[in-house]
Amino acid sequence: MDLRHALTFVTVAEVGTVSKAAVRLHVAQPALSRQIANLEGELGFRLFDRVGRRLILTGEGEQLLEDCRRLLSSAAALRERARLLLGGETGTLKVAASPQFIEAVLAGFMHRYRERYPNVQVRVIESIAWADTLGMLERGEVHLGQNLLRAVNPGDTRFAVHLLEAVDVLAAARQPFAASRQGSLDIGRLASHPLLVLDASFVSRRTFDATCRLAGVEPNIVFESRTPHTLLAMAEHGHGVAVVPSAVRADRYPLDVLAVTYRGKSISEPLAVFRDARRSMPPYTAAFCNMLAEYAHEVLPLSRPAARTRLMRTKAG
């Protein structure tokens, strides 16, 4: 059914005459009459009976009227959705992120983004290892994937990169460290402690191992996990020193938390969001990346070593 014919039928049924319908629709009356006749010919039955100057719906016309109204309503909704899609205001955005990033950043950020883009459905997929996130990006199962910047080779042109805040490597232990005034601990002094570390699937673990090699030290690793909070729980019970990124809520544990340094500098690396560079990016996706970078700058790092160390010493005193 031609939508124009459906609109003509509904309008004539509502106003009762072809002349009034022609005025409302800004269409010449003869053209409107032809549209009604064409629709009746297409359907095979009369829609109206003429009673004086008015057109009265036939039994068939009455049954068809609500269907045509729903058809016109659906068409209007479709046009509105197309308009929103063109303007980048609606759609679905799938984001793969690590559990700690979801806890530290995304959980709070989602409210802010939803206020700006209420018609965008964001689906967050938990991904522990970068290999899992990479696979989802390559298969087109997600639009964005979060990890450390070094997860992707700088020369890999398959992915576009949106930088976020940098995170530091932290050391957390039940007993206070003999730390510098800045609340830091050199990796050479840390390596001999029993270390609780993330497993090798984490980019941050590979960064830590590479820094140990640069420092010429062999880390005393006694436990590995895929969950930073497991490491912190183990440290809380005195099983060693947890080595975790500063995006983890270490402040929830009664631990002394220090920044791990090498040659006086913190061991840090930017977080990033990656996307397939071959896929087009709707405006709401670009806005998500930009707004996420602003929010991450506000909330990270979650654990601030120097302040945490002062707090622990105040409690101890």
C-alpha positions in Angstrom: 0.0 0.0 0.0 1.3 3.4 -1.0 1.7 5.5 2.2 0.2 8.5 0.4 -3.0 6.5 -0.2 -3.0 5.4 3.4 -2.7 9.0 4.6 -5.4 10.1 2.3 -7.8 7.4 3.5 -7.2 8.2 7.2 -7.5 11.9 6.6 -10.8 11.6 4.7 -12.1 9.2 7.4 -11.3 11.8 10.1 -12.6 14.9 8.4 -15.5 13.3 6.5 -15.2 15.0 3.1 -12.7 15.0 0.3 -12.7 18.8 0.1 -11.7 19.2 3.8 -9.0 16.5 3.4 -7.6 18.2 0.4 -7.2 21.4 2.4 -5.5 19.6 5.3 -3.1 17.7 3.0 -2.5 20.6 0.6 -3.5 18.4 -2.4 -6.0 19.2 -5.2 -9.4 17.7 -4.6 -9.5 15.8 -7.9 -6.1 14.2 -7.2 -7.3 13.2 -3.7 -10.4 11.6 -5.2 -8.3 9.6 -7.6 -6.1 8.4 -4.8 -9.2 7.1 -2.9 -10.4 5.4 -6.1 -7.0 3.9 -6.8 -6.8 2.5 -3.2 -10.3 1.0 -3.5 -9.4 -0.5 -6.8 -6.2 -2.0 -5.3 -8.1 -3.4 -2.3 -11.1 -4.7 -4.2 -13.8 -3.1 -2.1 -15.3 0.3 -1.3 -14.0 2.2 1.7 -16.7 4.9 1.9 -20.4 5.4 1.3 -21.6 8.8 0.4 -24.4 10.1 2.7 -25.3 13.7 1.6 -22.1 15.6 1.4 -20.2 13.4 3.8 -18.3 10.2 3.3 -19.1 7.4 5.8 -16.8 4.5 6.3 -18.1 1.1 5.1 -17.7 -1.9 7.3 -14.5 -2.9 5.5 -13.3 0.7 5.8 -13.8 0.8 9.5 -11.8 -2.4 10.0 -9.0 -1.1 7.8 -8.8 2.4 9.4 -6.9 1.3 12.6 -4.4 -0.8 10.5 -3.7 2.3 8.3 -3.2 4.5 11.4 -0.7 1.9 12.8 1.1 1.8 9.4 1.4 5.6 9.3 2.6 5.7 12.9 5.3 3.0 12.1 6.4 5.0 9.1 6.7 8.1 11.2 8.7 6.3 13.8 11.0 4.9 11.0 11.6 8.4 9.6 12.4 9.7 13.1 14.8 6.8 13.7 16.5 7.4 10.4 16.8 11.1 11.3 18.4 10.2 14.6 20.8 7.8 13.0 21.9 10.4 10.5 22.5 12.8 13.3 24.4 10.2 15.3 22.0 10.3 18.3 20.9 6.7 18.4 22.3 3.2 17.9 24.1 0.4 19.8 27.7 0.6 21.0 29.5 -2.5 22.2 32.5 -2.0 24.4 35.0 -4.7 25.7 36.8 -3.8 28.8 38.7 -5.4 31.7 36.9 -6.0 35.0 39.1 -3.4 36.8 38.4 -0.7 34.2 34.7 -1.4 34.4 34.9 -1.0 38.1 37.2 2.0 38.1 35.8 4.0 35.2 33.0 2.6 33.1 30.5 2.0 36.0 30.5 5.7 36.9 30.9 7.0 33.3 27.9 5.2 31.9 25.5 7.6 33.8 27.2 10.7 32.3 27.1 9.3 28.8 23.5 8.1 29.1 22.4 11.7 30.0 24.0 13.0 26.8 23.0 10.1 24.5 19.8 8.5 26.0 19.0 6.7 22.7 22.4 5.0 22.5 22.4 1.5 24.0 25.8 0.7 25.4 26.6 -2.9 25.9 29.7 -3.6 28.1 31.4 -7.0 27.6 33.9 -8.1 30.3 37.2 -9.2 28.9 40.0 -10.3 31.1 42.8 -10.8 28.6 43.8 -8.6 25.7 43.8 -11.7 23.4 40.0 -12.0 24.1 39.4 -8.3 23.3 41.6 -8.4 20.2 39.6 -11.4 18.9 36.3 -9.6 19.4 37.6 -6.5 17.6 38.8 -8.5 14.7 35.6 -10.4 14.4 33.5 -7.3 14.6 31.8 -8.4 17.8 32.6 -5.1 19.6 33.1 -1.6 18.4 35.6 -0.5 21.0 38.2 -2.4 23.1 40.0 -1.1 26.2 43.5 -2.0 27.3 47.0 -0.5 27.8 48.4 1.5 24.8 51.2 -1.0 24.3 48.7 -3.8 23.7 48.8 -2.9 20.0 52.0 -2.4 18.0 52.3 1.3 17.0 52.7 0.2 13.4 49.5 -1.9 13.3 47.3 0.2 11.0 44.2 -2.0 11.6 43.3 -0.1 14.7 42.6 3.5 15.6 43.6 4.6 19.1 42.0 6.9 21.5 44.3 7.7 24.5 43.0 7.8 28.0 44.7 8.5 31.4 48.0 6.8 32.3 48.2 4.3 35.1 51.1 3.5 37.4 52.4 0.2 38.8 51.7 0.0 42.5 53.1 -2.2 45.3 50.7 -3.0 48.1 51.6 -4.9 51.3 50.2 -5.3 54.8 53.4 -4.1 56.5 54.6 -0.6 55.8 57.6 -0.2 53.5 60.6 1.8 54.2 59.7 4.3 51.5 60.9 7.6 50.1 59.1 10.8 51.0 57.3 10.6 47.7 55.7 7.3 48.7 57.6 5.3 46.1 59.7 2.1 46.0 62.4 1.3 43.5 61.9 -1.9 41.6 65.3 -3.1 42.7 64.3 -3.0 46.3 60.9 -4.5 45.5 62.1 -7.5 43.6 63.3 -9.6 46.5 60.0 -9.5 48.3 57.5 -12.3 47.7 55.5 -10.9 44.9 51.8 -11.5 44.0 51.5 -10.5 40.3 49.0 -10.7 37.4 49.7 -13.5 34.9 51.5 -13.0 31.6 48.3 -12.5 29.7 48.2 -8.9 31.1 50.1 -6.2 29.3 50.9 -4.6 32.7 52.6 -7.8 33.8 54.7 -7.8 30.7 55.7 -4.2 31.3 56.7 -5.1 34.9 58.8 -8.1 33.7 60.5 -5.9 31.0 61.3 -3.3 33.7 62.8 -6.0 35.9 65.1 -7.0 33.1 66.2 -3.4 32.5 67.0 -3.1 36.2 68.9 -6.4 36.1 66.8 -8.0 38.9 65.0 -11.3 39.2 61.5 -10.8 40.7 60.6 -13.3 43.5 57.1 -14.3 42.2 55.2 -16.5 44.5 51.7 -16.2 43.2 49.9 -15.3 39.9 46.3 -14.4 39.3 44.0 -13.0 36.6 42.2 -10.8 39.1 43.9 -7.8 40.8 41.6 -8.0 43.8 42.7 -11.6 44.4 46.3 -10.3 44.7 45.2 -7.5 47.1 43.3 -10.1 49.3 46.4 -12.3 49.4 48.5 -9.3 50.4 46.0 -8.3 53.1 46.5 -11.7 54.7 50.3 -11.3 54.6 51.2 -13.7 51.7 53.3 -11.1 49.9 53.4 -7.8 48.0 50.6 -7.3 45.4 51.8 -5.6 42.2 48.7 -4.0 40.6 47.9 -1.0 38.4 46.7 2.2 39.9 43.3 1.8 38.3 42.5 -0.8 40.9 40.7 0.1 44.2 43.6 -0.7 46.5 42.3 1.9 48.9 39.6 -0.6 50.0 42.2 -2.8 51.7 44.2 -2.1 54.9 47.5 -2.0 52.9 50.5 0.3 52.5 50.4 1.3 48.9 53.5 2.7 47.0 54.3 3.6 43.5 56.9 1.3 41.9 59.7 3.3 40.3 62.7 2.7 38.0 65.6 5.2 38.1 63.4 7.6 40.1 60.5 7.6 37.6 57.1 5.9 38.0 56.5 2.8 35.8 53.4 4.0 34.0 51.6 3.5 30.7 48.6 5.1 29.1 45.3 3.3 28.9 43.7 3.4 25.5 40.5 2.5 23.6 41.0 0.8 20.3 38.6 0.4 17.3 38.8 -1.2 13.9 40.1 1.6 11.7 38.2 0.1 8.7 34.8 0.6 10.2 33.0 3.9 10.1 32.5 5.6 13.4 29.1 7.2 14.2 29.3 10.6 16.0 28.0 9.0 19.2 31.1 6.6 19.2 33.5 9.5 18.8 31.7 11.3 21.6 31.9 8.2 23.8 35.7 8.1 23.4 36.2 11.8 24.0 33.9 11.9 27.0 35.5 8.7 28.4 38.9 10.4 28.2 37.7 13.4 30.2 36.1 11.2 32.8 39.1 9.0 33.2 41.2 12.1 33.7 38.9 13.1 36.6 38.8 9.7 38.4 42.2 8.1 37.8 44.3 7.1 39.5 42.0 5.5 42.0 44.8 4.7 44.4 47.2 7.6 45.1 50.3 6.1 46.8 51.6 9.1 48.7 48.3 10.0 50.2 47.6 6.4 51.1 51.0 6.0 52.8 50.4 9.1 54.9 47.0 7.7 55.9 48.5 4.4 56.9 51.2 6.0 59.0 48.6 8.3 60.7 46.6 5.2 61.7 49.7 3.4 62.8 50.6 6.4 65.0 
